[in-house]
Amino acid sequence: MSVRSRATRERRTRIGRIARQMMRDHGRVRPADVVWLAVNAGMKTSPGEVRTVLCRMGLHR
């Protein structure tokens, strides 16, 4: 696996962890909130990427 693919996978894994924790804590997940937390955690992500991860997890339409 290339370095870029590995970085993308790790970033998406972290986004998923943030989203699952938000679901446990608050009962809902908003992409904007996940993006805000991810950026504050030092991750370089975009709203589109977060929405894609949430859709695959079944937490967003």
N, C-alpha and C positions, 0 to 999 in steps of 0.2 A: 504494500500500500504506500502510495506516495505521501510526502510530508503534507501537501495541501489537503489530500483526502482525509488524512488522520486528524488534521486540525479542524476540518469541517465536522467530522464525526464527533470529536470531543466537544466542540462548541454546541452542537445540537443536543448532545447528551446533557450538558450543563443547563441548557434552556429547558429541557424536559424535567430536570430535577427541580429547577426553580418553579416551574408550572405545577408539578405535583405537590410541592410544599405549599404553594398558594392555595391549591384546591383543598388540602387538608386544613389549613388555617382559616380560610375565608369562605370556602364552599363554592367559589367561582373563580374563574381565571379570565382576565382581560389581556389581550395581546399588548396593549399600551403599557400596562403595569409590568408585564414580564420584560418588555424592552427596557423600561426605565431601570428595573433592578439589574438586568444584565449589563447595561452600560455603566451603571454605578459600580458594578463588580469588576469593571475593567475589560469586559468582553466587547469585541467589535461585532455587532450584529445589526440587523435591520428589521423593521416591522414585518416585511414580507417573509423573511426567514423564520421569525417567531410564529407567524400565522401558519406556515407550512408545518412546523413541528407540532403545533397545537392541533391542527387538523388530523395529522397522522396519529396523534394520541387520542383523538376523539373528544377533545375538549373545546373545539371551535368548529364552526361550519365552514 
